[in-house]
Amino acid sequence: MSVYKTGAFLRSAMFLLCISTAGIALAQIKVRVATEPWDQIVYLDDTGEPKGAIADFIRKMNDVQSKFHFELNVYPRLRLDTVFMEKEADVYPLRTTAWTNPALGLLPTKTILFSGDVYFSKRHNRFGGTKVFDNLTKKSIVGVRGYHYRIFNNNSDENYIKSNFNAYLVATNKAVVQFVMAGRADVGIVPEVIIAKYLADPKIQGEIIVSEKFDSRVDLSNLVRRDGPISVKEMDAIIDLLSKSGAVTELRSSLIGRQDASVKK
C-alpha cells in the first residue's frame, strides 16, 4: 500500500471513529435528577453549580456507564413535588418513599444506605441535658415544612401539625439547626447525615446532643419516576457498578462515617 493510500486509510479510520464516538454521545439518554438543598450534603455554589457529596455521587453515576447522562438540578423544597408531578424530573437521589408523596409515582431502587431522622438539642438546655428527649410530644419541636415526621403522625399538613403539637416549621434543615441553637425550640429533627456533618465540626460538636431514638429509620435509594426514561432495574444495575467501584462505600463514609460516635445521648 502506498504512503498516500496509507494516509487516506488512517484519515478515514479516524473519521469513522469520530463519527462512532459522537454517535455514542448523542445516543445517551438524558435523565433529570432533582433534589432540594440538603445543607452541606448538596447545595448550589456561588456560580449556581450543584456541590456536595450527593452531587459527587451523581457525577460518578455518569462515570461508571455510558447509556445514561444524569443531570442534577437543585430546587426549593416546596417546588420539588410540582417538578416531579409535572414530569420535569426523573430521579430523586438518596431518598425513601416514606418521605415522599405517593402521588409523585416514585419507585424505590436498591438500598444505597440506611439512615433516618434524628432528634437533637442544645447540650445546655432548660431540661438538663438528655432529659429534653423525654416526653417529646410535650416539647417544642422544629422541623422542615413539607416533610413527613413520625412524631407528627407522618402528616405533613402544616395546619394539622401546628394544631396538635407545639411545633415550628422552617424552610431547610440548616434553618432547623439554627432555630434550635438560637434557643427558639427545645428539639429539632434533621436527617442523620445532616447532623453528622455538624458533629464533625469542632466548633459546634460540643454544643449539640443527639437522641439515641430515631424519629424514623429508613432505606435510602435513588427513587425513579414511574414511566420515566430509566427503570428500577436499570438504576439497580448502576448502583451495582457504583458499589463495585467503591463509590457507595465512599458516600457512606462521607455522610455517616462518624455515625457510631455521633448519634449518642
Secondary structure, 3 states (H helix, E strand, C coil): CCHHHHHHHHHHHHHHHHHHHHHHHHHCEEEEEEECCECCCEEECCCCCEECHHHHHHHHHHHCCCCEEEEEEECCHHHHHHHHHCCCCCEEEEECHHHCCHHHCEECCCCCEEEEEEEEEECCCCCCHHHHHCCHHHCCEEEECCCCCHHHCCCCCHHHHHHHCCEEEECCHHHHHHHHHCCCCCEEEEEHHHHHHHHCCCCCHHHEEEEEEEEEEEEEEEEEECCCCCCHHHHHHHHHHHHHHCHHHHHHHHHHCCHHHHCCC
